[in-house]
């Protein structure tokens, strides 16, 4: 697959990570390595508007998270550990090592940003600089859940229901699920290239995707919180420079104070809101590049 022509100049690879799991990546550009991680319910195709400019400075590695896109979708464990952000972060470390990158930058959105958070904590020596888009730390968001947040992020609480309820409902009409989740955000579906939307829909219909995305969220509401609590108890913090950006028109901005929350768990933080909603790379690519390029090209 070529993501509907969105990345025609990129090389596609499937990289073995562990236990038979393969991670689909696209590699392109020139320069120091930059790992890009997408969110829910999308794939690496979210980066198509910013990849050309980023590729002038970096060797880009665009990955599909396990459970998403064309990466493997293993059955979940009883405790959902094989979809924990610790496991998903280890996937990405294996990917980058397989491509010859021992140290790299990370730009990540939504679910991918939660994976990147864990990658930065568990494998600090591997991550040089970190950019996280439109999230606050998972533990903070669950601890501060309000009625307004629960109504806006209804899918957080739908997807964690026991197997097979959410899987069955998603699989009954994957395109409708995707358009309901994405189209109810502040900007609606207008920002999305039809080719990208078609790619997200294709990926969501693949066998195992409905289960994989549910397991991602089940892990976030369980074992991931346990890992985050251990970090808090031990005083573990993100050590590398962190740029946190979020949408001024989005739920994270409305319901939380993202910069304050990142300052609680990291030592070197800067950032702020951008003029868009949740899907920053597709709603406000120029504003994103204006923040990310100076940060990532700094010595």
BAFI-3210 file (N, C-alpha, C; in Angstrom, 3 decimals, decimal comma, padded with zeros to 6 digits):
// residues 299
n [1|2|3|4|5|6|7|8|9|10|11|12|13|14|15|16|17|18|19|20|21|22|23|24|25|26|27|28|29|30|31|32|33|34|35|36|37|38|39|40|41|42|43|44|45|46|47|48|49|50|51|52|53|54|55|56|57|58|59|60|61|62|63|64|65|66|67|68|69|70|71|72|73|74|75|76|77|78|79|80|81|82|83|84|85|86|87|88|89|90|91|92|93|94|95|96|97|98|99|100|101|102|103|104|105|106|107|108|109|110|111|112|113|114|115|116|117|118|119|120|121|122|123|124|125|126|127|128|129|130|131|132|133|134|135|136|137|138|139|140|141|142|143|144|145|146|147|148|149|150|151|152|153|154|155|156|157|158|159|160|161|162|163|164|165|166|167|168|169|170|171|172|173|174|175|176|177|178|179|180|181|182|183|184|185|186|187|188|189|190|191|192|193|194|195|196|197|198|199|200|201|202|203|204|205|206|207|208|209|210|211|212|213|214|215|216|217|218|219|220|221|222|223|224|225|226|227|228|229|230|231|232|233|234|235|236|237|238|239|240|241|242|243|244|245|246|247|248|249|250|251|252|253|254|255|256|257|258|259|260|261|262|263|264|265|266|267|268|269|270|271|272|273|274|275|276|277|278|279|280|281|282|283|284|285|286|287|288|289|290|291|292|293|294|295|296|297|298|299]
n.u [000,841|000,400|-000,433|-002,440|-000,992|000,150|002,709|004,648|007,367|008,591|010,172|008,858|008,703|008,482|009,012|010,308|009,586|008,946|007,840|006,559|005,391|005,020|006,005|004,804|006,494|007,276|009,912|011,762|013,224|016,033|018,811|019,241|017,736|014,179|011,461|008,061|004,864|001,514|-002,000|-005,242|-008,251|-006,297|-003,531|-000,053|-000,413|-001,256|000,755|001,156|000,959|003,010|005,304|006,887|008,284|009,548|011,127|013,192|015,033|015,319|015,758|012,983|010,956|008,090|005,719|003,289|001,440|001,357|-001,554|-002,779|-003,293|-001,156|000,410|001,084|-001,570|-001,944|-003,748|-005,163|-003,612|-004,597|-004,211|-003,789|-001,203|000,362|-000,378|000,358|001,730|004,364|005,166|004,509|006,196|008,627|008,446|008,898|011,474|012,888|012,307|013,656|016,298|016,657|016,737|019,100|019,367|020,401|019,971|017,563|015,080|011,649|008,397|005,099|001,617|-001,401|-002,476|-000,037|001,624|001,397|002,664|005,175|005,774|006,186|008,325|010,289|010,668|011,326|013,486|015,543|018,095|017,911|016,318|016,539|015,245|011,843|008,563|005,260|001,894|-001,201|-002,024|-002,387|-000,574|-001,399|-002,177|-002,804|-004,992|-006,938|-007,192|-008,256|-010,694|-013,734|-017,288|-017,645|-015,320|-015,609|-017,903|-017,012|-014,777|-015,870|-015,223|-013,021|-014,106|-015,888|-014,301|-012,869|-014,547|-015,442|-014,206|-016,475|-017,743|-017,246|-015,624|-017,322|-019,300|-017,818|-016,744|-019,059|-019,636|-017,156|-016,377|-018,319|-017,855|-015,272|-015,756|-017,580|-016,023|-013,877|-015,184|-016,753|-015,139|-013,739|-013,224|-014,602|-014,843|-013,594|-010,752|-009,408|-007,646|-009,131|-007,845|-006,352|-008,408|-009,625|-007,585|-007,480|-009,979|-009,733|-007,732|-009,058|-010,876|-009,450|-008,777|-008,740|-008,142|-010,158|-010,123|-007,459|-007,282|-009,048|-007,731|-005,472|-006,609|-007,740|-005,447|-004,420|-006,160|-005,583|-002,997|-001,153|-001,614|-000,754|002,000|002,580|001,971|003,957|006,187|005,602|005,730|008,415|009,637|010,371|011,181|010,680|013,566|014,803|014,722|011,427|008,757|005,552|002,552|-000,741|-004,191|-005,889|-008,615|-009,508|-010,414|-008,517|-007,286|-009,497|-010,309|-008,112|-004,869|-002,423|000,400|001,126|000,700|002,582|004,877|004,922|005,882|008,170|011,435|012,362|010,579|008,563|006,118|002,723|-000,631|-001,952|-003,494|-005,992|-007,808|-007,950|-006,521|-003,725|-001,556|-002,865|-004,793|-003,442|-000,839|001,261|001,548|002,331|004,803|006,235|006,722|007,927|010,203|012,288|012,683|013,488|015,746|017,558|020,691]
n.v [-001,197|002,314|004,443|005,796|007,300|009,350|009,265|008,774|008,927|007,622|004,864|001,684|-000,429|-003,467|-004,186|-006,531|-006,835|-008,081|-011,313|-012,125|-009,819|-007,265|-004,046|-001,572|000,745|003,867|005,348|008,239|011,290|013,360|013,563|013,960|011,457|011,258|010,209|009,658|009,522|008,512|009,186|008,151|007,722|006,834|006,632|006,491|008,253|010,733|012,603|013,690|016,327|017,745|016,309|016,765|019,246|018,655|016,551|017,770|018,315|016,137|012,573|010,806|008,649|007,126|005,604|002,987|002,405|-000,577|-002,544|-000,710|000,667|-000,791|-002,321|-005,133|-006,811|-008,105|-010,443|-009,247|-009,384|-010,751|-008,769|-006,694|-006,026|-006,358|-004,307|-002,158|001,109|000,916|-001,463|-000,760|001,398|000,090|-001,335|000,752|001,535|-000,754|-000,626|001,752|001,092|-001,063|000,268|001,519|003,659|004,933|007,046|009,607|012,025|012,701|013,132|013,332|012,486|012,510|009,248|008,217|010,091|009,382|006,944|007,929|009,439|007,387|006,099|008,068|008,115|005,453|004,885|006,857|007,572|007,200|009,141|012,313|014,906|015,878|016,091|016,618|016,273|017,664|016,410|015,874|014,449|010,988|009,951|012,293|013,196|011,199|011,337|013,860|013,822|015,143|015,774|017,227|016,603|013,794|013,615|014,810|013,259|010,703|008,317|007,309|005,964|004,256|002,512|001,023|-000,860|-004,274|-006,982|-008,527|-006,127|-003,253|-003,772|-005,235|-003,351|-001,315|-002,743|-003,248|-001,002|000,457|002,829|004,677|004,864|006,008|008,488|009,605|009,865|011,528|013,565|014,893|016,597|019,916|021,089|019,577|017,480|018,867|019,600|017,380|015,660|013,961|011,623|010,881|010,420|008,236|006,391|006,096|004,957|002,570|001,263|000,901|-001,041|-003,372|-006,772|-007,336|-004,727|-003,275|-004,606|-004,167|-001,338|-000,992|-002,431|-000,845|001,377|000,102|-000,740|001,775|002,649|001,043|-000,847|001,030|003,253|002,210|002,003|004,725|005,693|004,457|005,787|008,358|007,929|007,291|009,528|009,836|011,519|013,100|013,720|014,950|017,841|019,076|019,815|020,869|020,979|022,075|022,089|025,112|025,205|022,829|019,953|019,263|021,706|023,040|021,587|021,035|022,027|021,926|022,588|023,075|020,517|018,972|020,120|019,037|016,493|016,540|017,947|019,978|021,993|023,485|025,365|025,612|026,658|026,085|027,576|025,860|022,733|019,419|017,805|018,532|018,381|018,164|020,148|022,563|022,755|024,558|026,240|024,341|023,451|025,819|025,936|023,489|023,021|024,993|024,140|021,410|021,581|022,865|023,122]
n.w [000,000|-000,621|000,895|-000,489|-002,327|-000,880|000,140|-001,873|-002,401|-000,366|001,302|002,025|004,834|006,740|009,993|012,204|015,604|018,253|019,417|017,059|016,127|013,763|012,672|010,610|008,630|007,059|005,327|004,705|003,375|004,509|006,675|010,262|012,417|012,804|014,502|013,899|015,293|015,203|016,046|017,352|015,460|013,525|011,136|010,136|008,076|008,892|008,787|006,290|005,354|006,569|006,209|003,786|004,310|006,747|005,914|004,579|006,454|008,127|008,443|008,087|009,977|009,724|011,526|011,969|014,827|016,888|016,431|014,857|011,540|009,132|010,751|012,973|014,739|017,450|019,581|022,609|025,876|029,109|031,031|029,368|028,785|026,531|024,933|026,342|026,919|027,480|026,200|023,568|023,212|023,338|020,984|019,159|019,790|018,999|016,254|015,470|016,129|014,410|012,026|012,238|013,950|016,851|018,529|018,576|017,501|018,483|017,283|018,067|018,140|020,034|020,722|019,929|021,127|023,778|023,753|023,066|025,358|027,245|025,987|026,199|028,956|029,674|028,022|028,026|027,080|024,387|023,230|021,912|021,591|022,225|021,006|021,797|020,947|021,565|024,002|027,539|030,308|030,693|033,241|034,649|033,164|033,549|036,353|036,630|035,384|034,290|034,028|031,666|030,227|029,982|028,402|026,040|025,333|024,887|023,666|025,022|027,171|026,096|024,488|026,347|027,375|028,179|026,098|023,811|023,177|022,340|020,110|018,402|017,766|016,498|014,304|012,911|011,393|010,351|008,956|009,674|012,431|012,436|011,181|012,953|015,318|014,452|013,048|014,910|016,273|016,802|014,273|012,463|009,540|007,571|007,440|006,428|003,982|001,292|000,435|002,648|004,523|003,268|003,557|006,358|006,767|005,280|006,800|009,211|008,638|008,475|009,440|012,909|013,659|015,057|017,518|018,271|018,624|020,723|022,726|023,085|024,410|026,625|027,936|028,572|030,511|032,602|033,074|032,125|033,752|036,163|035,685|035,368|037,907|039,436|038,406|039,382|042,160|042,445|041,611|038,954|035,977|032,770|030,986|028,745|026,471|026,048|023,959|024,194|022,543|021,755|020,631|020,435|020,167|021,115|023,186|025,138|025,716|026,737|028,988|030,594|031,959|030,089|029,896|032,553|033,593|032,197|033,190|035,674|035,319|033,833|033,198|031,542|029,849|027,342|025,414|024,069|023,065|019,736|016,793|016,259|016,258|017,527|015,647|014,834|012,945|010,552|010,555|011,088|009,686|008,931|011,173|013,017|011,946|012,209|014,905|015,511|013,828|014,560|017,196|016,998|015,415|016,958|018,638]
ca.u [000,000|001,182|-001,186|-003,153|-000,078|000,582|004,136|005,174|008,835|009,075|010,378|008,013|009,327|007,847|010,127|009,995|009,971|008,999|006,686|005,866|004,781|005,694|005,606|004,920|007,065|007,702|011,153|012,103|013,895|017,490|019,291|019,193|016,493|012,996|010,365|006,745|003,855|000,155|-002,992|-006,463|-008,231|-005,593|-002,303|001,054|-000,811|-001,533|001,901|001,415|001,080|004,246|006,452|007,836|009,154|010,381|012,077|014,343|015,954|015,403|015,343|011,708|010,459|006,658|005,348|001,963|001,469|000,736|-002,994|-003,255|-002,726|-000,688|001,197|000,425|-002,667|-002,059|-004,820|-004,758|-003,423|-005,612|-003,972|-003,574|000,192|000,995|-000,723|000,774|002,607|005,732|005,401|004,461|007,431|009,700|008,317|009,504|012,920|013,372|012,222|014,731|017,569|016,732|017,066|020,428|019,287|020,510|019,475|016,675|014,024|010,307|007,244|004,018|000,284|-002,493|-002,027|001,399|002,308|001,442|003,769|006,414|006,006|006,779|009,623|011,225|010,943|011,968|014,679|015,929|019,310|017,619|015,515|017,252|014,231|010,516|007,427|004,011|000,797|-002,587|-002,334|-001,766|-000,223|-002,557|-002,583|-003,454|-006,291|-007,887|-007,433|-009,004|-011,852|-014,971|-018,399|-017,399|-014,312|-016,170|-018,825|-016,247|-013,907|-016,707|-014,606|-012,128|-014,853|-016,503|-013,327|-012,330|-015,523|-014,899|-014,371|-016,243|-018,765|-016,877|-015,132|-018,454|-019,974|-016,933|-016,641|-020,330|-019,570|-015,916|-016,327|-019,172|-017,146|-014,188|-016,291|-018,173|-014,952|-013,111|-016,038|-017,363|-014,186|-014,063|-013,125|-015,320|-014,017|-013,079|-009,300|-008,788|-007,519|-009,918|-006,967|-006,025|-009,611|-009,789|-006,573|-007,912|-011,109|-009,196|-007,026|-009,989|-011,611|-008,572|-009,034|-007,994|-007,950|-011,106|-009,617|-006,199|-007,470|-009,665|-006,695|-004,670|-007,303|-007,861|-004,148|-004,262|-007,001|-005,189|-001,575|-000,400|-001,737|000,127|003,367|002,699|001,988|005,301|007,055|005,331|006,241|009,874|010,137|010,922|010,717|011,236|014,769|015,228|013,843|010,083|007,863|004,161|001,663|-002,101|-005,120|-006,614|-010,048|-009,749|-010,853|-007,391|-007,151|-010,685|-010,527|-006,881|-003,793|-001,404|001,773|001,307|000,776|003,875|005,911|004,928|006,505|009,353|012,331|012,700|009,320|008,038|005,030|001,497|-001,697|-001,908|-004,830|-006,624|-008,370|-007,167|-005,699|-002,841|-000,748|-003,726|-005,538|-002,562|000,521|002,256|001,773|003,088|006,179|006,872|007,159|008,706|011,505|013,314|012,942|014,206|017,054|018,439|021,848]
ca.v [000,000|003,542|005,508|006,552|008,206|010,457|009,130|008,023|008,941|006,948|003,412|000,973|-001,610|-004,125|-004,497|-007,443|-006,298|-009,203|-012,213|-012,166|-008,525|-006,428|-002,647|-000,974|002,093|004,499|006,070|009,196|012,498|013,367|014,230|013,206|010,671|011,762|009,235|010,285|008,577|009,014|008,938|007,380|006,367|007,136|005,919|007,402|009,192|012,071|013,492|013,953|017,765|018,298|015,463|017,357|020,238|017,970|015,698|018,557|018,430|014,907|011,267|010,569|007,286|007,220|004,256|002,637|001,737|-001,903|-002,443|000,318|000,692|-002,063|-003,046|-006,310|-006,580|-009,316|-010,510|-008,655|-010,195|-010,550|-007,469|-005,742|-005,596|-006,292|-003,020|-001,080|002,060|000,398|-002,405|-000,040|002,181|-000,857|-001,548|001,847|001,468|-001,806|-000,101|002,716|000,367|-001,856|001,196|002,054|004,920|004,701|008,246|010,223|012,904|012,130|014,017|012,366|013,033|011,721|007,961|008,129|010,916|008,605|006,011|008,703|009,752|006,202|005,896|009,033|007,755|004,136|004,796|008,266|007,766|007,086|010,267|013,588|015,925|015,275|016,972|015,923|017,061|017,656|015,566|016,019|013,095|010,099|009,876|013,565|013,303|010,332|011,838|015,116|013,659|015,819|015,432|017,844|015,803|012,482|013,769|015,129|012,120|009,532|007,099|006,755|005,120|003,235|001,544|000,186|-001,859|-005,619|-007,699|-007,947|-005,119|-002,153|-004,331|-005,618|-002,156|-000,656|-003,567|-003,219|000,105|001,165|004,180|005,541|005,106|006,952|009,817|010,143|010,262|012,647|014,641|015,623|017,552|021,323|021,484|018,656|016,698|019,751|019,674|016,120|015,295|012,749|010,467|010,479|009,819|006,911|005,526|005,777|004,033|001,273|000,632|000,527|-002,248|-004,539|-007,710|-007,122|-003,328|-002,885|-005,149|-003,507|000,011|-001,126|-002,859|000,341|002,179|-000,693|-000,645|003,134|002,801|000,044|-001,061|002,266|004,078|001,613|002,419|006,157|005,874|004,083|006,922|009,441|007,545|007,258|010,821|009,719|012,622|013,195|014,515|015,704|018,971|018,693|020,837|020,431|021,835|021,556|022,916|026,121|024,956|021,442|019,523|019,305|023,107|023,457|020,828|020,837|022,999|020,975|022,950|022,840|019,072|018,467|020,594|018,147|015,192|016,748|018,948|021,012|022,030|024,726|025,083|026,384|026,294|026,492|027,984|024,713|021,763|018,257|017,175|019,663|018,229|018,298|021,405|023,736|022,278|025,626|026,655|023,267|023,506|027,026|025,635|022,249|023,080|025,626|023,333|020,179|021,866|023,503|022,308]
ca.w [000,000|-000,678|001,566|-001,523|-003,004|-000,019|000,459|-003,011|-002,398|000,834|001,270|002,988|005,454|007,875|010,890|013,296|016,905|019,190|019,471|015,787|015,800|012,783|012,625|009,274|008,628|005,818|005,601|003,661|003,820|004,670|007,871|011,507|012,476|013,486|014,572|013,961|015,766|014,978|017,080|017,109|014,894|012,287|010,811|009,840|007,024|009,435|008,636|004,880|005,073|007,137|005,864|002,824|004,946|007,736|005,217|004,139|007,579|008,902|007,946|008,756|010,163|010,003|011,964|012,460|016,122|016,897|016,528|013,924|010,203|008,586|011,746|013,538|015,684|018,259|020,574|023,875|027,074|030,141|031,679|028,273|028,837|025,208|024,345|027,239|026,263|027,652|025,110|022,298|023,150|023,011|019,541|018,413|020,011|018,105|014,892|015,214|016,153|013,180|010,940|012,496|014,701|018,289|019,209|017,596|017,982|018,359|017,111|018,240|018,366|020,606|021,275|019,700|022,115|025,021|023,532|023,121|026,765|027,874|025,351|026,769|030,345|029,779|027,175|027,975|026,292|022,958|022,737|022,042|021,833|022,221|020,749|022,079|020,398|022,038|025,158|028,858|030,744|030,853|034,640|034,991|032,501|034,250|037,707|036,571|034,517|034,666|033,131|030,360|029,536|029,661|027,281|024,836|025,022|025,165|023,144|026,044|028,103|025,243|023,999|027,416|027,801|027,959|024,825|022,478|022,909|021,436|018,851|017,563|017,292|015,527|013,104|012,185|010,438|010,687|008,393|010,496|013,691|012,190|010,883|014,174|016,232|013,912|012,589|016,019|016,844|016,560|012,866|011,600|008,611|006,526|007,261|006,030|002,580|001,032|000,332|004,013|005,100|002,674|004,170|007,718|006,660|004,871|007,910|010,271|008,225|008,452|010,537|014,140|014,031|016,109|018,784|018,618|019,157|022,047|023,674|023,368|025,414|027,859|028,612|029,106|031,709|033,578|033,322|031,899|034,954|037,170|035,363|035,641|039,360|039,891|038,068|040,322|043,480|042,408|041,165|037,610|035,129|031,422|031,154|027,563|026,147|025,639|023,421|024,269|021,766|021,735|019,886|021,216|020,052|021,453|024,518|026,077|026,138|027,484|030,221|031,372|031,800|029,631|030,218|033,981|033,839|031,726|034,112|036,840|035,014|033,001|033,764|030,558|029,092|026,801|024,496|024,186|022,128|018,336|016,340|015,614|017,175|017,953|014,611|014,571|011,734|009,374|010,649|011,134|009,427|008,919|012,558|013,657|011,459|012,744|016,271|015,594|013,166|015,400|018,394|016,674|014,790|017,936|019,004]
c.u [000,878|000,471|-001,853|-002,273|000,451|002,079|004,845|006,690|009,435|009,229|009,516|008,751|008,435|008,961|009,645|010,466|010,041|007,738|005,869|005,209|005,658|005,126|005,864|005,460|007,264|008,872|011,461|012,788|015,386|017,849|019,213|017,822|015,404|011,895|009,054|005,692|002,478|-000,750|-004,174|-007,494|-007,527|-004,380|-001,203|000,693|-001,108|-000,434|002,085|001,573|002,388|005,488|007,385|008,797|010,081|011,469|013,268|015,416|016,239|015,151|014,119|011,402|009,017|006,147|003,853|002,124|000,911|-000,767|-003,606|-002,632|-002,363|000,296|000,398|-000,599|-002,871|-003,263|-004,311|-004,553|-004,517|-005,457|-003,660|-002,126|000,827|000,495|-000,411|001,665|004,062|006,080|005,430|005,685|008,611|009,651|009,107|011,017|013,532|013,363|013,409|016,097|017,742|017,111|018,414|020,468|019,301|019,936|018,713|015,720|012,680|009,292|006,019|002,718|-000,599|-001,968|-000,530|002,192|002,374|002,523|005,100|006,776|006,703|008,152|010,672|011,601|011,750|013,294|015,233|017,142|019,047|016,956|016,253|016,293|012,861|009,460|006,144|002,836|-000,551|-002,896|-001,799|-001,398|-001,466|-003,074|-003,316|-004,845|-007,326|-008,207|-008,310|-010,235|-013,083|-016,085|-018,155|-016,386|-014,882|-017,137|-018,055|-015,370|-014,633|-016,042|-013,614|-012,858|-015,651|-015,509|-012,793|-013,340|-015,012|-015,145|-015,673|-017,159|-018,292|-016,364|-016,286|-019,139|-019,123|-016,910|-017,930|-020,345|-018,333|-015,868|-017,172|-018,499|-016,071|-014,715|-016,992|-017,090|-014,255|-013,996|-016,706|-016,406|-014,481|-014,083|-013,945|-014,368|-013,337|-011,556|-008,668|-008,805|-008,321|-009,067|-006,582|-007,225|-009,836|-008,789|-006,965|-009,066|-010,634|-008,562|-007,989|-010,794|-010,757|-008,884|-008,148|-007,850|-008,890|-010,625|-008,348|-006,391|-008,157|-008,623|-005,762|-005,310|-007,504|-006,559|-003,978|-005,039|-006,612|-003,690|-000,741|-000,463|-000,860|001,567|003,574|002,741|003,338|006,283|006,870|005,932|007,760|010,486|010,775|010,322|011,334|012,414|015,174|014,305|012,518|009,316|006,453|003,291|000,274|-002,997|-005,903|-008,127|-010,436|-010,118|-009,727|-007,190|-008,302|-010,765|-009,293|-005,950|-002,555|000,020|002,064|001,486|002,089|005,013|005,987|005,729|007,751|010,147|012,597|011,548|009,042|006,901|003,820|000,491|-001,432|-003,332|-005,540|-007,294|-007,401|-006,152|-004,707|-002,116|-001,563|-004,532|-004,638|-001,113|001,579|002,576|002,589|004,552|006,923|007,369|008,167|010,097|012,569|013,673|013,818|015,566|017,987|019,560|021,593]
c.v [001,249|004,718|006,424|007,605|009,335|010,427|008,351|007,958|008,216|005,452|002,781|-000,247|-002,152|-004,660|-005,384|-006,839|-007,391|-010,043|-012,198|-010,869|-007,786|-005,014|-002,119|000,445|002,560|005,406|006,977|010,406|012,314|014,108|013,339|012,541|011,315|010,719|009,978|009,236|009,231|008,726|008,121|008,259|006,374|006,226|006,951|008,442|010,591|013,081|013,984|015,436|018,362|017,500|016,103|018,355|019,587|017,141|016,436|018,639|017,102|013,675|010,865|009,082|007,406|005,820|004,158|001,930|000,324|-001,746|-001,494|000,110|-000,683|-002,758|-004,224|-005,922|-007,834|-009,271|-009,966|-009,677|-009,899|-009,199|-006,375|-005,265|-005,512|-005,128|-001,874|-000,122|001,661|-000,566|-001,690|000,859|001,286|-001,227|-000,507|001,919|000,417|-001,332|000,807|002,040|-000,453|-000,999|001,875|003,346|004,629|005,858|009,077|011,187|012,227|013,256|013,116|013,055|012,036|010,400|007,788|008,957|010,216|007,525|006,739|009,110|008,581|005,898|006,817|008,696|006,460|004,058|006,200|008,501|007,764|008,331|011,573|014,719|015,343|016,350|016,163|016,827|016,683|016,549|016,237|014,606|012,256|010,083|011,152|013,655|012,396|010,868|013,092|015,031|014,338|015,348|016,001|017,048|014,461|012,553|014,005|013,961|010,819|008,241|006,489|005,713|004,037|002,137|000,623|-000,832|-003,254|-006,137|-008,494|-006,778|-004,007|-002,652|-004,620|-004,387|-001,385|-001,427|-003,556|-002,108|000,948|002,594|005,147|005,852|006,174|008,362|010,433|010,653|011,517|013,833|015,439|016,601|018,954|021,697|020,605|017,889|017,568|019,721|018,464|015,926|014,013|011,490|009,959|009,828|008,414|005,922|005,136|004,771|002,642|000,538|000,137|-000,718|-003,501|-005,456|-007,416|-005,681|-002,901|-003,374|-004,421|-002,136|-000,024|-001,520|-001,713|001,151|001,407|-000,655|000,724|003,338|001,826|000,015|000,192|003,190|003,537|002,045|003,892|006,449|005,502|005,203|008,060|009,137|007,599|008,578|010,787|010,805|012,508|014,151|015,368|016,889|018,499|019,920|020,257|021,457|021,229|022,554|023,856|025,868|023,553|021,198|019,605|020,727|023,522|022,806|020,702|022,039|022,208|021,330|022,720|021,349|018,491|018,941|019,749|016,871|015,323|017,925|020,128|021,104|023,436|024,359|025,959|025,955|026,812|026,786|026,881|023,865|020,627|017,796|018,192|019,539|018,386|019,594|022,631|023,336|023,372|026,111|025,603|023,323|024,707|026,825|024,496|022,385|023,805|024,786|022,122|020,439|022,599|022,555|021,588]
c.w [000,000|-000,031|000,548|-002,187|-002,152|000,258|-000,644|-003,035|-001,203|000,584|002,354|003,509|006,558|008,758|012,027|014,605|017,971|019,067|018,191|015,370|014,795|012,825|011,215|009,403|007,204|006,160|004,414|004,235|003,992|005,949|009,095|011,664|013,332|013,378|014,733|014,276|015,723|016,172|016,586|016,404|013,541|012,068|010,588|008,786|007,563|009,123|007,200|004,567|005,583|006,737|004,838|003,460|005,966|007,058|004,642|005,218|008,268|008,036|008,741|008,817|010,620|010,303|012,244|013,805|016,007|017,156|015,518|012,539|009,698|009,505|012,288|014,583|016,530|019,193|021,895|024,969|028,091|030,830|030,662|028,188|027,458|024,371|025,314|026,471|026,445|026,522|023,770|022,125|022,784|021,530|018,774|018,611|019,101|016,658|014,592|015,230|014,881|011,983|011,156|013,284|016,199|019,097|018,177|018,288|017,760|018,249|017,111|018,633|019,096|021,178|021,084|020,681|023,465|024,933|023,654|024,545|027,448|027,292|025,970|028,203|030,432|029,041|026,939|027,084|024,800|022,380|023,000|022,394|021,542|021,970|020,918|021,712|020,998|023,039|026,419|029,296|031,054|032,281|035,054|034,388|033,151|035,639|037,702|035,667|035,112|033,732|031,739|029,562|029,105|028,484|025,974|024,382|025,349|024,728|024,131|026,889|027,374|024,901|025,084|027,931|027,444|026,541|024,884|022,169|021,977|020,095|017,892|016,973|016,275|014,213|012,288|011,136|010,739|010,168|009,209|011,826|013,489|011,975|012,095|015,129|015,724|013,558|013,681|016,692|016,321|015,081|011,936|010,699|007,555|006,365|006,590|004,520|002,345|000,916|001,721|004,687|004,561|003,263|005,590|007,696|006,264|006,049|008,982|009,912|008,257|009,636|011,740|014,564|015,151|017,468|019,221|019,215|020,516|023,091|024,044|024,498|026,716|028,647|029,272|030,388|032,814|033,807|033,070|033,110|036,079|036,928|035,676|037,138|039,949|039,590|039,067|041,690|043,545|041,962|039,787|036,726|033,742|031,475|029,968|027,307|025,550|025,157|023,414|023,536|021,757|021,006|020,782|021,216|020,511|022,904|025,541|026,601|027,045|028,870|031,114|031,191|031,375|030,038|031,695|034,271|033,338|032,620|035,383|036,587|034,148|033,528|032,837|029,561|028,580|025,849|024,734|023,141|020,720|017,859|015,549|016,685|017,421|016,917|014,037|013,234|010,462|009,385|010,521|010,866|009,459|010,332|013,305|013,238|012,037|014,162|016,311|014,988|013,997|016,624|018,062|016,033|015,734|018,321|020,321]
res [x|x|x|x|x|x|x|x|x|x|x|x|x|x|x|x|x|x|x|x|x|x|x|x|x|x|x|x|x|x|x|x|x|x|x|x|x|x|x|x|x|x|x|x|x|x|x|x|x|x|x|x|x|x|x|x|x|x|x|x|x|x|x|x|x|x|x|x|x|x|x|x|x|x|x|x|x|x|x|x|x|x|x|x|x|x|x|x|x|x|x|x|x|x|x|x|x|x|x|x|x|x|x|x|x|x|x|x|x|x|x|x|x|x|x|x|x|x|x|x|x|x|x|x|x|x|x|x|x|x|x|x|x|x|x|x|x|x|x|x|x|x|x|x|x|x|x|x|x|x|x|x|x|x|x|x|x|x|x|x|x|x|x|x|x|x|x|x|x|x|x|x|x|x|x|x|x|x|x|x|x|x|x|x|x|x|x|x|x|x|x|x|x|x|x|x|x|x|x|x|x|x|x|x|x|x|x|x|x|x|x|x|x|x|x|x|x|x|x|x|x|x|x|x|x|x|x|x|x|x|x|x|x|x|x|x|x|x|x|x|x|x|x|x|x|x|x|x|x|x|x|x|x|x|x|x|x|x|x|x|x|x|x|x|x|x|x|x|x|x|x|x|x|x|x|x|x|x|x|x|x|x|x|x|x|x|x|x|x|x|x|x|x|x|x|x|x|x|x]
***
